[in-house]
């Protein structure tokens, strides 16, 4: 918006300011996603620990599931079928 004033596109005395700024909404949404992700990981750790009963058995799914999801996403993106993933 400042470039309009510098280039002289606006009449003198005219002020330009944003009416609706979506940056705050996006920041709050990303913060909420991180919070939900942390809560989900903690809940998964507790549930897997309760059902499997050992830390070693809990650690294996906690490592392999994200690795499998990241690998699947990467292969979908790198292939031509990214729109169907």
C-alpha positions as CSV (number, residue, x, y, z in Angstrom):
1,X,0.0,0.0,0.0
2,X,2.9,2.3,0.6
3,X,4.0,1.9,-3.0
4,X,0.7,3.6,-4.1
5,X,1.7,6.7,-2.1
6,X,5.3,6.7,-3.3
7,X,4.3,6.3,-7.0
8,X,1.7,9.1,-6.7
9,X,-1.3,6.9,-7.7
10,X,-3.4,8.3,-4.8
11,X,-4.7,11.8,-4.5
12,X,-3.0,13.9,-1.8
13,X,-4.4,13.5,1.7
14,X,-5.8,10.0,0.9
15,X,-4.9,7.2,3.4
16,X,-5.0,3.5,2.6
17,X,-5.2,0.9,5.3
18,X,-6.3,-2.8,5.3
19,X,-9.9,-3.4,6.3
20,X,-9.5,-7.1,7.0
21,X,-6.1,-8.7,7.9
22,X,-6.1,-12.5,7.6
23,X,-2.6,-12.8,9.1
24,X,-3.9,-13.0,12.6
25,X,-6.4,-15.8,11.7
26,X,-3.6,-17.8,9.9
27,X,-1.3,-17.4,12.9
28,X,-3.9,-18.5,15.3
29,X,-4.8,-21.5,13.1
30,X,-1.2,-22.7,12.8
31,X,-0.8,-22.3,16.6
32,X,-3.9,-24.4,17.1
33,X,-2.7,-27.1,14.7
34,X,0.6,-27.4,16.6
35,X,-1.3,-27.6,19.9
36,X,-3.6,-30.4,18.5
37,X,-0.6,-32.3,17.1
38,X,1.2,-32.3,20.4
39,X,-2.0,-33.4,22.2
40,X,-2.5,-36.2,19.7
41,X,1.1,-37.5,20.1
42,X,0.7,-37.5,23.9
43,X,-2.6,-39.4,23.6
44,X,-1.2,-41.9,21.2
45,X,1.8,-42.5,23.5
46,X,-0.5,-43.2,26.4
47,X,-2.9,-45.4,24.6
48,X,-0.1,-47.5,23.0
49,X,1.7,-47.8,26.3
50,X,-1.5,-49.0,28.0
51,X,-2.2,-51.6,25.4
52,X,1.3,-52.8,24.7
53,X,2.7,-52.4,28.2
54,X,6.3,-51.6,27.5
55,X,8.3,-48.5,26.4
56,X,10.1,-50.4,23.7
57,X,6.9,-51.6,22.1
58,X,5.5,-48.1,22.3
59,X,8.5,-46.5,20.7
60,X,8.5,-48.6,17.6
61,X,5.0,-47.5,16.3
62,X,5.8,-43.9,17.4
63,X,8.7,-43.9,15.0
64,X,7.4,-46.0,12.1
65,X,4.0,-44.3,11.7
66,X,5.4,-40.8,11.0
67,X,8.1,-42.2,8.8
68,X,5.5,-44.1,6.8
69,X,3.2,-41.1,6.5
70,X,6.1,-38.8,5.4
71,X,7.3,-41.4,2.9
72,X,3.8,-41.8,1.4
73,X,3.3,-38.0,1.2
74,X,6.7,-37.6,-0.5
75,X,6.0,-40.3,-3.1
76,X,2.5,-38.8,-3.8
77,X,4.0,-35.4,-4.3
78,X,6.8,-36.5,-6.5
79,X,4.6,-38.6,-8.7
80,X,2.1,-37.3,-11.2
81,X,-0.8,-38.4,-9.1
82,X,-0.4,-35.7,-6.5
83,X,-4.0,-34.5,-7.0
84,X,-5.4,-37.9,-6.0
85,X,-3.5,-38.2,-2.7
